[in-house]
């Protein structure tokens, strides 16, 4: 089911357009109307819009400015321009902003339906919300299994998928994820810490961009901490204590985890943690962290377009050259060679 929004300042025009689409168009629904640019911006901020019918002469922000906003946000929204003014300068600017269709008023029913069907026909069908398994369901299963690390991996993947998809409204998608997890806390009889509530509220007031990725991830991880009740590991047996340290490493891998950091978390000395880690894991703390960072780098190189330098920074390597040397020593290929090989295997 595709979502359509009508942006038109004339009420009779809006009613007529909606009546035609509601009665003659299958596989799509009109989910909102706007009389001006400000109301249209509010819809962009809160709804996923597949197609916008846009009057070029709406009150500011006008149609051209609204189109520019859609393109600047990288949204995949199709736009059909509606205008009674066949002015060359307007059409030229709309063409430059890649309007998908133009309809001159008064609009004939068949022209409208043909234009709308043509635009929607070029979009991939979206899975309905009911068909998508909520992340909360899987998180609940992992809580029952006490699998903290797998839960973090799942949530990290979810955040990355939100930021990787084209055409999504980041604030809405992030809000839905945080709300879903916060609801789990309430249903389990737990309390969301006030400090965490404030950080979530502050984030909700911002227009999120790609730079907010790790801030969102950190909030999601903190909610997971509450769900798993990750607290003082002081009385744990050796295996349990190391399990908590492994959870800590997984959670903070992007920050550059040190033995001292982990020892402080576990409330034991670095020397004792080092001996305990080798005994329980049959490897050193440093070797384990390095291996985990390399595995994480392989995922980023394989599944994203991030430059090698950014991958290095995201995993807190001291510099890109050291990262490349460390990666090649472990994997046998440079990061660029590994990415090319992964691409060839994907195509094959």
Order of alpha helices (4+ residues) and beta strands (2+ residues): beta-alpha-beta-alpha-beta-alpha-beta-alpha-beta-alpha-alpha-alpha-alpha-alpha-alpha-alpha-alpha-alpha-alpha-alpha-alpha-alpha
